[in-house]
């Protein structure tokens, strides 16, 4: 069984209703987490720290589908 990794990251958006970062070099990487529950807790903590800034937004990215695609692609390669 593969790990179900989740990445928590965020930063200042150009528009609070969108998801485009103002400065990609200034993205705040909170970290990689082994399950959704711990990623959610980290996301919530980061979000609460910046609750007064409407342009700051944090996200949880599900990394495990990328790893599963990579594993499937490797398994399908002819030997």
Helices and strands as residue ranges (DSSP letters): E 6-12, G 24-26, E 28-33, H 36-49, E 56-62, H 64-76
